[in-house]
Amino acid sequence: MTSVVLGVDLGTSAVKVSAVDRTGNIVAQQSFDYPLSYPKPGYAEQNPEDWVNGTTVAIVNLILKDGIKPSEIDGISFSGQMHGLVLLDANNQVLRPAILWNDTRTTAQVTEINETLGQEFIDITRNRALEGFTLPKILWVKENEPEIFKQATTFVLPKDYVRYRMTGKLQMEYSDAAGTVAFDVAKKTWSKTIQEVFELPASFFPEVIESIGYAGNITESYATFSGLDTHTKVFGGAADNAAGAVGAGILEPNMVMSSIGTSGVVLKYEDNANVDYKGDLHFFNHAIPNKFYSMGVTLAAGYSLSWFKNTFAKDEDFSDFVASAEQSTVGANGLIFTPYLVGERTPHPDGDVRGAFLGVDGTHQKYDFVRSVLEGIIFSFRDIFDIYDREGADFDTVVAIGGGAKSPLWLQIQADIFSKKVTTLRNEQGPGLGAAMLAATGLGWFDTVQDAAKSFISFGATYEPIADNVVKYQKVHAAYKKAYAATAEISHDLMNYRRENAE
């Protein structure tokens, strides 16, 4: 009999469920979209029931449309959108819509956290407080919806709620717990200091298990609802960035991930908690037991390129549009683009800075602008690499995924700007494959996640840095690094002007 595991990738706008066999082959995939709600400016919410229903519909379609037999599904695990707050009452009923990672209502609570704990908060959580994280959302509800908060006995994150509905067991796992910023990352436990300072009872914080940890079997009630079988085991799963790192094979200290989606992520596997990035990078527990990962974020990576194309080259074929940059030169003929279209996160946590083209003159052609956008996005990643260099991090391989892995030119630009070998994945499936690998390891198909990677992941083309280009890019990046300080005040003035004159 064929055995498969299901990797549930619970995203912000849709869930995708992949059925994966013992060799890492994806035998079937189903997805289901669900809505987001924006009740006020800066608010972003979802109904947790939509996640449960969407996941269940995808599973039902795998069974009915793709012919996956329930008896063949041995395990399920998850990749989940991070930081979303699901508040539950004493009967584990949802008290209000989930507040999502991209909700920015919590500026006052972030200020409160920083002023109350300061450096001690970074020492405990290994992160700076930001609006997207979960703890500020908890404090917002406590301060603004006290009647609801009085009823709250615990909380979970999105994928944990779906797992609870499947198993009847309420738990969180380490990689998502770290992303709440109420967690002592090095000690792998909820922070008593944070609980006491913000008057949150220890009982409010759920049990924490490993990403490959067994959470429970499918319950009879969920089996009836979904068509699954009660023999199917369910495992902890991971935050989407941790699961994505697993699915991209970032499982050794010498490896870094370069991911270009709408936003961009540079993520590094960390062997232990001894490294200290001083809060300049996010630092979280990994999906691999007793391991960690660090990451920096560019808010408008792929978005910068899609914005430029949609604005100035709407009717061009996308591949031709990107390839036109080959007509330009290394350094885009002296043109620099800063990709701060929606503010920036790393290394400049500044919501009001905005992008710029610098060095524009009458000789520049459209292909120079395209090249400068491609390079500017990677320069923003290089800024993150500089933090690693500052702290003596040692790595030699960059795994490129997302939009940046689809263009040979852009891959070579990455190798040259990073001055590192850049490799691709032969079959890029991202967080969903990572979730399936966690289930396969939890079931005992493999001894470790690294062993699962040997069967599930294969690497593709490799790009080596070109020495002459590396030298040129070092000079251009030195100019790029001055751009934030030179333009931030102007950006802030213009943003204030826009607010004052908004209708």
DRENNU-614282 format. One record per atom (N, C-alpha, C, O, CB): x, y, z. Coordinates in steps of 0.2 Angstrom, whole numbers, plus 5000, padded with zeros to 4 digits. Glycine has a CB too. Layout:
// DRENNU-614282
XYZ...
***
This chain:
// DRENNU-614282
500449945000500050005000500450065000500950075004499550005006500350114996500650184996500550215002499950225005500450224990501050245005501050295011501150365009501650375005501450265017500750415011500950485010500850525016500550495021500450515004501150585016501050625021500750695018500850705012501650645025500350725022500050795020500450855023500550855029499350795021500650895019500950955021500451015020500251035014501650975017500251045025499751095025500051165025500351185031499151085031500051205020500351265020499851325021499451335016500751285013499751345027499151385029499451465028499751485032498951375036499251495022499451555021498951615023498451595026499651565013499151675021498651725023498051735018497551755021499051795022498151715012497551715007497251655005496751645002497751755001497651595006497451535004497851475008498351495011497551524996497551415008497951355011498051315005497651305000497451325016498651285005498851235000499051165003499451175008499451254995498751115001498851045004499251004999498950994994498251015008499850975001500250934996500250864999500350855005500950964995500050814995500150744997500850724994500950724988499650704994501250694999501950684997502150614999501950585004502450735000502450574994502650504996503250494999503650545000502550464989503550435000504150425004504750445001505250455004504150355006504750454994505350474990505350554990505750584986505350444983504850584992504750664991504450684985504450744984505450684991504150634982503750654976503050684978502650654982503650594971502850744975502150764977501750734972501750744966502150844976501250694975500850654971500150694969499850674964500650584974499950744973499350784972499450844976499750844981498750734974499050894974499050954978498350994977498050984971499551004975498051014982497451054982497551114986497851124991496851014984497151174984497151234987496451264988496051244984497651284984496451304993495751344994495851414996496251425001495351304999495551464993495651534995495151545001494651515001495551574989495351595005494851625010494951705010495551725008494951595017494451735013494551815013494951845019495051805024493851845013495151905018495451945023494951995024494552015020496151965021494952025030494552075032494952135035495452125038494052055038494752195032495152255034494652305037494452355034495552285028494452295044493852335046494052405047493552445047493652305053494652425048494852495049495552505046495852455045494852515056495752565044496452575041496952545046496952555052496552645040497452505044497952475048497752405051498152375054498152515053497052385051496852325053496852265048496752285042496152335056497052205050496952145046496752095050497052075055497652135042496152065048495852005052495651945048495551955042495352035057495551895051495251835048494851795053494951795059495851785044494351755050493951715054494351645054494351615049493251705051494551625060494851555060494451495057494751455055495051545068493851505057493451455055493551445047493551385044492651465056493751505044493951495037494551455035494551415030494051565034495051455040495651415039495451345040495651295036496151435045494951325045494751255046494351235040494551175037494351245052493951275037493551245032493951245025493851195022492951295031494351295024494751295018495251235018495351195013495251355018495551215024496051155024495651095023495851045020496351155031495051095026494651035025494351025018494350965016493951035030494151075015493951065008494551045004494450994999493751135005495151065005495751045001495850975002496050934997496351085003495850945008495950875010495350835007495550785004495950865017494750855007494150825004494350814996494150764993493550855005494550864993494750864986495250814984495250784979494850934983495750814989496350764988496050694988496250654984496850774993495550684992495250614993494750604987494850544984494850604999494350644985493850634980494050644973493950604969493250684981494450704972494650714965495350684963495450664957494750794964495850674968496450654966496550574968497050544967497050694970496050554972496050474973496550454978496750404979496250444967496750504983497150484988496650454994496150474996497450544992496850384995496450355000496650375007497250385009496550274999496150385011496250405018496650355022497050375026495550405022496650285020497050235023497850245022498250225025496850165021497950285016498650295014498950355017499550365017498650305006498550395020498850465023499050445031498650445035498250515023499650435031499950415038500050475043500050465049500550375037500250535040500350595044500250655041500150665035501150595046500150705045499950775043500450825047500450815053499250795044500650875044501050925048500850995044500550995039501750915049501151045047500951115045501551165044502051155047500451145050501351215039501751275039501251325040500651325037502151285032501351375044500851425046501051495045501551515047500551415053500551535043500751615043500851625051500551605055500051655041501351675052501651685058501251745062500851785059502351705058501251745069501151795073500351805074500151845078501451855070499951775070499251795071498951775077499051715080498851765065498551815081498251805087497551775087497051805084498251865091497551715090496851675090496751675098497051635101496851605087496251705100496051705107495451655109495051655105495851775110495551615114495151565115494851565123495251595127495451495114494251555124493951555130494051485134494351445131493151565130493751475140493851415143493551355140493851295141493451425150493151355135492951305131493251295124493051255120492151305130493851335124494251335117493851365111493951345106494451265116493351405113492951435108493351505106493551545110492251455110493351525099493651585097493251645099492651645099493651585089493551695102493251755105493151815101492751855102493651775111493651815096493551875091493951855085494351805085493851935094493851885079494251875073495051875075495251915079494151925068495351835072496151835073496451895070496251925065496451775069496851925074497251985072497951955068498351925071497452035078498051975062498551945058499251985058499252035061498351945051499751955056500451975056500452045052500952085055500851925052500052055047500152125044499652175047499552225043499952115036499352165052498952215056499452265060499952245063498452185061499352325059499852375062499552425067499752475068500152425056498952395070498652445075499052445082498852485086497952415077499552415083499852405090500452445091500852435095500052335091500552505088501152545089501152575096501752575099501052615084500652585099500652605106500852555111501252565116499952635109500652485109500952435113501652415112502052395117500452375112501852425106502552415105503052465109503552455111502752425097502752525109503152585113503152565120503652575123502752655112502552535122502452515129502952465131503352465136501752495131503052415127503552355128504252385128504652365133503452305122504452425123505052455123505252495129505852495132505152495116504752535131504952585137504952545143505252565148504352635137504552485144504552455150505152405151505352405156503852405150505352375146505852325146506552335143507052315145505652255144506452375138507052405134507552345132507252295129507452445139508152345134508652295131508452225134508652175131509352315133508152225140508052165143507552125139507652055138507752165150507152155135506652125131507052085125506852035123506152175128507552125122507952095117508352035119508451985116508352145114508652045125509051985128508551925129508851865128509252005135507951935131507551875132507251845126507351785124506951895137506951885121506651865115507051855109506951825104506051905114507651895110508151895104507851935098508151935093508351825102507351975099507052015094506852085097506652095103506451975091506752135093506452195095505752185094505452155089506752255090505352225098504652225097504452265091504652315090504252255104503952235087503752265081502952255081502652205084504052235075502652295077501852285077501652225075501052195077501652345072501952185070501752125068501752065072501352015071502152105062502152075078502252015082501552005087501152045087502852025087501551945090500951925094500851965100500251985102500951855095501351975104501352005111500952075111500552085115501952005114501152115106500852175106500052175104499652215107501152225100499952125100499152115099498852085105498252115106499152055093499152045109498852025116498752085120498152095123499251975119499252125121499152185125498652235122498252265126499852225125498552245115498052285112497352265114496952305116498152285105497252195114496552175116496452185123495952205125496452095114496952165127496952175134496752255136496352265141497552165138497052295132496952375134496252405130495952445133497552405132496152375125495552405121494952365121494352395119495852415114494952295122494352255122494352215129494352155129494352205116494352245135494452215141493852165142494052115146494452265147493252175140492752125141492852055138492752005140492052155139493152065132493352005128493951975131493951915132493552025120494452015133495051985136494951945143495251905144495552035137494451975147494251935153494051865152494151825156493651975157493751855146493551785144494051745142493951685141492951785139494651775140495151735136495551695142495851715146495651785133495651625140496051585145496651565141497151545145495651525147496751565135497351545131497351575124496851605122497451475131497851565121497951595114498351545110498751505113498251665113498251545103498651505099498751545093498451595092498351435097499151515088499251545082498851505076498651455078500051545080498851535070498351505065498451435064497951395065498451535059499051405063499051335061498951295067498651235067499751315058499051315073498951285080498251275081497951225083499251315086497851325079497051315079496851265075496351225077496751385078497051265068496851205064497051135066496651095066497151215057497651135069497851075072497451045078497250995079498651075074497251095082496851085088496151055085495851005088496651145092495851085080495251065077495250995074494850955074494951105072495850975072495950905070496050855075495850795075496550905065496450875081496650825086496250835092496250785097497350835087495950895094495650905100496250925105496050935111495250845103496850925103497350945108497651015107497751035101497950895107497751055112497851125111498651135113498851125118497451175115499051155108499751155109500051215104499651225099500151095108500651235105500951275100501651235099501851195103501051355103502051255094502751235094503251285094503051345093502751185087503851265095504351315096504451375091504551425093505051275097504451355085504651405080504151465080504251525079504751375073503451445081502951495081502951525088502751585089502251465080503051495093503151525100503651575100503551625103503251465105504151565097504751615097504451685093504651735095505351595093504051675088503751725085503251765088503051815086503451705078503051745094502551785098502951845102502651895104502251745103503551835102504051875107503751885114503851935117504051945104503551825116503351815123503751755126503651735131502651805125504251735122504651675123505351685124505651725121504551625117505651645129506351645130506651605125506651535126506551635137506951625120507151585114507751535116507751475114507451625108508251565120508851515122508551465126508851405126509351565125508151485131507951435136507351385134507151335137507751465143507051405128506451365125505951365130505651305131506751295123505751415133505151425138504851485138505151535136505351405145504151495140503851555140504251595145504451575151503151545142504251665144504651705148504251725154503751755154504851775145504451705160504151725167504151805167503651835170504451695173504751835165504751905166504251945162503951985165505451935164504151925156503651955152502951945154502551985154503651925144502851885157502151865160502051915166501451935167502151795162502551925170502451965176502352035175501952075177503051945181502852065170502852135169502152155166501952205167503452155164501852115161501252135158500652105161500152105157501352115150500752075167500152045170499751995166499151995165499752095173500151945163499851885160499951825163500551805164500151885152499451785165499551725169499851675165499751665159498851705172500351635169500651575165500151535162500351505157501151545170499551525165499051475162498851495155498551465152498551465167498951565154498751595147499151565141498951565136498751665147499751535143500251515138500151445137500251405142500951545139500051425131499951345129500551305130501151335130499651335123500451245131501051195130501351195124501051215119500751115131502051185124502451195118502751125116503051095121503051255119502751105110503051045108503551055102503551115099502450995105503851005100504351015094503951015088503350985087504850955094504251045083503951045076503850975073503350955070504351085071504250925075504150855073503850815078503750755078504850825071503650855084503250815089502550795088502250825084503250865095502350735091501750705090501250745093501250755100501750635092500750775090500150815093499550775095499150785099500050875089499450715091498850675092498650645086498850665080498250725095498150605086497850575080497250615078496950655082497650495081497050605072496350635069495850605074495750545075496250615062495450655076494850635080494250605076494250615070494550695084493850565079493250535076492850595073492550585067492850495080492750645076492350705074492650735068492250745063492150755079493250745068493650775062493650725056493650745050494350805064493750665058493750615052493050615049493050605043493850545055492550625052491850625049491750685045491450685040491250625055492050745047492050805044492450805038492250835033492250865049493050775038493550785032493550715028493850725022494150795035493350665030493450605026494150565028494250515025493450615019494550595033495150565035495050505039494450495041495550615038495550475041495550415045495850425052496350465052495850345041495550395057495850415064496550385065496850395070495350385069496750345060497450315061497950365060498550365061497550255057497750425056498250475054498550515060498150545064497950525049499150515060499550555066499650625063499750645057500150525068499550675068499650745067500250765071500350755077499050785069500650815068501350835071501350915071500950945068501950805067501750935075501751005077501751055071501351105071502351025081502251045066502251095061502751155063503051155068501551115059502751205059503151255060502951325057502451325053503851245057503151375060503051445057503251445049503751405047503451495060502951485045503051475038503851485036504051455031502651525034504151535039504851545037505351485039505751465036505151605041505151455045505551395047505351335043505851305040505351375055504751325041504551275036504851285029505051235026503751265036504851345027505151365021505851355021506151325016505051435019506251365026506951345027507051275026507551255023507251375033506651235029506651165029506551135022506951095019506151125034506051165019505851145012506351165007506451145001505251175010506851215009507351245004508051215006508551225003507451315005508051165011508651135012509151175016509751155016508951105006508851225020509351265024509351235031509051245036509051335025509851175031509851135036510551125039510751075043509551065035511051165037511751165039511951235040511751285037512151125034512451245045512651315046513051355041513051415041513151305052513251315035513551355030513051375025513251405019514051305026512451375026511951395021511451445023511251455029511451325020511351495018510851545019510351545013510451525008511251615019509751565015509151565010509051645008509051685012508551535013509051645001508851714998508151704995508151674990509351734993507651734998506951724995506651784993506651834997506551685001506451784987506151844984505351834982505251794977506451874978504951854987504251854985504051924985504451964983503851814991503451944987503252014988503652044992503952104990502452014990503852014998504352045002504951995001504951944997504152045010505552015004506151975003506351955010506351985015506652014999506651885010506951865017507651835015507751795011506451805019508051855020508751825020508751785027508651815032509351875020508851715026508751675032509351625033509551595028508151635032509651625039510251585040510051535046509751545051510851625042510251465044510251415049510751435055511351455053510451345046510551425061511051435067511051375071510551345073510751495071511651355073511751295076511651295084511351245087512551265076511651355087511551365094511351435095511351475090512151345098511151455101510851515103511451565105511251625108510351515108512051555104512651595107512751655103512951705106513251555107512551655097512651715092512151765095511651755096512551695085512451835094512051885097512051945091512551975090512251915103511451945088511351995083511152065085510952115081510951975077511052065092510852135095510152155093510052215093511352185094509752115091509052135089509052155082508552175080508852185094509652165078509652195072509352145067509152165061510352215070509352075068509052025064508551985069508651985075509551975061508051965066507551915070507951855071508351825067506951905066507851825077508151765079507651715083507351735088508751775084507451665079506951615082507151545082507651525080506351625077506751505086506851435087506751405080506251425077506451405092507051355078506951325071506451265072506351245077507651295068506251235066505851175066506251115068505951065069505551165059506951125068507351065069507551065077507751125079508051065065507451015081507551015088508151055090508751035088507450955091508151095095508751135098509151165093509751185094509151085101508851185087509251235082508851295081508251305084509351195075509151345078508851415078508951435070509251405066509151455083508651495069508751525063508651605064508351625068508251505057509051635060509051715060508851735053508851695048509751745062508551795053508251815047508251895047508051925052507651785045508351925041508151995040507651995034507551955030508852035038507252055034506752065029506752125025506952185028506052055033506752125019506552175014505852185013505552135010507052175008505552235015504752235014504552235007504052205006504552295018504852265002504652274995505152244991505552284987504452344994505252184990505752144986505452134979505452174975506052084989505152084978504752064972504252124970504152134965504452004972503952144976503452204975503752264971503452294967503152224981504352274972504752334969504752324961504652364957505452344972504952254959504952244952504252244949504252264944505352174951503752214952503152214949502852284949502452294944502652164954502952324954502752394954503052424948502652464944502952434960503652424947504052454941503752424934503552464930504752444941503652364934503452334927502652354926502552384921503452264927502252354931501552374930501452444929500952464926501152354936501952484931501852564930502152584924501952624920502252594936502752554922503152574916503152524910503452544905503852594918502952464911503052414906502452364906502652304905503752384906501852394907501352344908501252294903501052234905500652384909501352304897501152264891501752214889501652174885500952294885502352224892502852184891502852114894502552104899503552214893503052064890503151994893503652004899504152034899503451944888503451964905503851974911504651954910505051984912503551944917504651894907505351874906505751914901506351924903505351804903505451944896505851994892506052054895506552084895505452004886505552074900505652134904506252124908506652174908505052154908506352074912506852064916507552054912508052074914506752004921507452014907508052004903508352064899508952064898507951954897507952114899508152184896508752214900509152254897507652234895508752194906509352224910509952204908510452234910509152194917510052144904510652124901510952174897511552184896510652054898510552224894510852274890511152334894511552374891510252304886511052334900511352384904512052354907512252304904510952394911512352384912513052364914512952344922512452354925513552414913513552314924513552304931513552374935513952414933514252264933513052384939512952444942512552494938512452554940513652484943512152464933511652504930511852564927511452614928511052504934512452574925512752634922512652694927512452744925512352654916512852674933512852724939512152744941512052804944513152784936511652704941510952714943510852664949510952604949510452704937510552694955510452664961509652664962509352724962510852684967509352614964508652604966508652584974508952534975508252564962508352614978508252594985507452564985507052604984508352654990507452504987506752474987506352484993506052434996506852394986506252544995505852565001505152585000504952635002506252615005504852554995504152574993503652574998503152614998503952534987503752525003503252525008503552535015503352505020502852455008504152565015504552575021505052515021505052485016504052565028505452505027505952455027505952425034505752455039506652485025506252365034506252325040506952315042507152335048505952255040507352285038508052265040508552295035508452285029508152195041509052335037509252355043508952415046509152445051510052355044508452445042508252505044507452505046507052505041508252555038507252485052506552485054506252555054506152585059506552455061505952565048505752635047505152625042505152615036506252685043504552635045503952635041503752685036503352685032503352625046504152745037503952805033504552815028504452865024503952865037505052785028505552795022505252775016504852725016506252755024505452805010505152785004505752774998506252805000504652835001505552744993506052724988506352784984506052834984505852674983506852774981507152824976507552794971507852744972507652874981507652834965508152814960508652874961508452934961507852814953509252854962509852904963510352904957510452844955510152894969510552954955511052964949510752964942511152954937511452904950510152984942509752984935510053034931510153094933509052994936510253024925510453074920510153054913509753004912511153084919510253104908509853094902510053034898509753024892509953154898510653004899510852944895510552884897510552834894511552944896510152884903509952814905509352794901508852834900509752824913509352734900508752694896508352654901508552644907509052654890507752634898507352594903507652534905507552514911506652574899508052504901508452444904508952454909509052414913508852404898509152514910509552534916509152534922509352514927509952604915508552564921508052564927507952494929507852484935507452604925507752454924507652384926508152354930508052314935507452344920508752364927509352334931509452364938509652324942510052344926509352424938509452454945508952434950509152424956509352534944508352414948507852384952508052314954508052294960507152384949508352274950508552204951509152214956509152174961508752164945509552254955510152264959509952294966510252274971510752304956509552344966509352374972509052324977509152334983508852434971508652284975508352224979508952184982508852174988507852184975509352164978509952124981510452164985510752134990510352094975510552234984510852274988510552274995510952275000510952344985509852274995509552275002509652215005509752215012508752285001509752155002509952095005510652095007510852065012509852035000511052125003511752135005511852175012512352155016512152164999511452215013511452255019511352205025511652215030510852305019510852155024510752105029511352055030511552045035510152055027511752045024512352005024512852035028513252005032512551985017512852105028513352145032513252135039513752135043513352225030512652125042512552115049512852045051513252035056511852115051512851995046513151935047513851945047514251915052512951885042514151975043514851985042515152025049515652005051515052035036514752075051514952105057515052065063515452075067514452165059514552015064514551965069514951905068514951855072513851945071515351895062515751845061515451785059515751725059516151825067514851785056514451725054514851695047515051735043513751745052514851635047515251605042514851555038514551505040515851565044514751575031514351535027514651535020514951595018513551545027514551485015514751495009514251475003514451484997515351445008513651455005513151445000512551475001512251485007513051365000512251504996511651544996511151504992511251494986511651614994510551484995510051444991509551504989509151524993509751394995509451514983508951564980508251534978508251484975509251604974507751564981507051534980506651594978506851654979506751494986506051574975505551634973505751664967506051634963505551684979505551724966505651764960506351764958506551774952505251824960506751774963507451784961507851724958508351734956507851804967507551664959507851604956507551584949507751534946507651544961507151624946506851614940507251644934507051634928506151634939507751694935508051724930508851714931509151724936507951804931509151684926509851674926510251734928510751734931510151644920510051794925510351854926510351874933510851894936510051914921509751874936509651894943510051844948510251864953508951894945510051784946510451734950511251754950511551754955510351664947511451774944512151794943512251864947512851874950512351804936511851904947511851974951511951954958512351984962511252014949511551904961511551884968512251854969512551874974511051834969512551814965513151784966513651844967514151834971513351734961513651884962514151944962514051994968514652014970514051984955513452014970513352054975513552024982513852054986512652084975513351964983513451924989514251904989514451894995513051864989514551894983515151864983515151794986515651774990515751904987514651754984514551684987514251644981513951674976514051684993514351584982514051534977513251534978513051534984514351464978512951534973512151544973511951474970512051464964511851604970511451444973511151384970510451384970510151424974511451314973510151344966509351344965509151274967509551224968509151364958508451264968508151204969507851174963507551214959507651214975507951114962507651084956506951074956506651084950507951004955506651074962505951064962505651104968505651084974505650994963505651174967505451214973504751214975504251224971505651284971504651194981503951184984503851224990503251224993503751114985504451244993504351294999504051265005504151205007503951344997503651305009503451285016503051225016503051185020503051345018502651205010502251145010502651085010502451035014501751145004503151085007503651025007503951025013504050965016504151035001504151075016504451075023504051045028504251005032504651145025503351065028502851035032502850965031502750925036502151065031502850935025502850865024503450835026503350775029502750855016504050865026504650835029504550825036504850775039505250875027504250875039504150875047503750815049503850775053503850935050503150805045502750745046503150675045503050635049502150745042503550675039503850615038504350595043504450535045504250625031504750645046505150635051504850615058505050575061505650705052504250655059503950635065503650565065503650525070503350675066503450535059503250465058503850415059503650355060502950455052504450445058504950395059505250365052505650325052504850335063504950395047505150375040505950395039506350365036504750415034506150445043506850475043507050485050506650505054506950535039507650475052507950495059507950565060507750585066508550455060508050605055508150675056507850715050507750685045508950695057507750775051507450815046508050825040507850825034507350895048508650825042509150825037509150765033509350765027509850835041509050705036508950645032508350645027508450625022508850585037507850675029507250685025507450725019507250715013506650715029507850775020508050825015508450785009508350805003508450875017508850735011509250695006508750665001508950654995509650645010508150645003507650614999507250664995507050654990507250565003507050714999506550754997506750814993506350844989506150785003507450834993507650894990508250884986508650844987507850944996508250914980508850914975508950984973508551014971508750864969509650994973509851064971509951064963510051014960510451084974509851124960509851134953510551174951511051154953509251174951510451224947511051254944511351294949511051324954510751304938512051304948512451344953512751404949513051394944512951294957512851464953513151514950513651544954513551554960512651574949514251544951514851564955514951644954514851664949515551524953515251684959515351754958515951764953516451724953515551784965515851814949516351834944516751894948516551944949515951864937517451874948517851924952517851994950517752034955518551894952517852004944517852074942517152114944517152174946517952084934516652074943515952104945515952114953515652164955515352054943516152064956516152074964516452144966516252174970516552014967517052154963517452224964516952284963516952334966518052224961516652284957516252334955515652344959515452404961516052324947515352284961514752294965514952314972514552354975514452224966515552304975515752324981515752404981515552434986516452294983515952434976515952504975515252534975515152584978516352524969514852504971514152534970513752524977513352564979513752494964513852464980513552454986513752504992513352524996513652384989514352524991514652574996514252634995514052675000515352584995514052654989513652714988512952704990512552744993513652734980512652644989511952624991511852624998511352655000511852554988512352605002512352605009512252685012511952685018512952575012512452735008512352795010511652825009511452875012512852845007511252795005510652815002510152825008509752875008510352774997510052775012509552785018509652845022509152885022509552725022510252855024510352915028510252985024509953035027511052915031510352975018510353035014509653055012509453115010510753025007509153005012508453015009507953005015507353025013508352965004508152985021507552965025507253025028506653025028507952935032507553085029507253145032506753175026506253195028507753195034507053165020506553195014505953145014505453175013506953195008506053085014505453035014504953055020504353055018505752965015505253065026504753075031504353145030503753145032505153085038504753195028504353255026503853245021503253275022504953315024503953205016503453195011502953155013502353165011503853165004503053105017502553065020502053105025501453105024502753005024502353155028501953195033501553245028500953255030502453245037501853265023501453315018500853275015500253295015501953335012500953205013500453165010499853155016499253165014500653105008500053145022499553135027499153205028498553205029499853115034499453255028499153325029498653335024498153375025499653375030498853315018498453335012497953275009497653285004498853355006497953225013497553165011496753185012496653225017497653105015496453175007495653185007495353135011494753145012495353185000
***
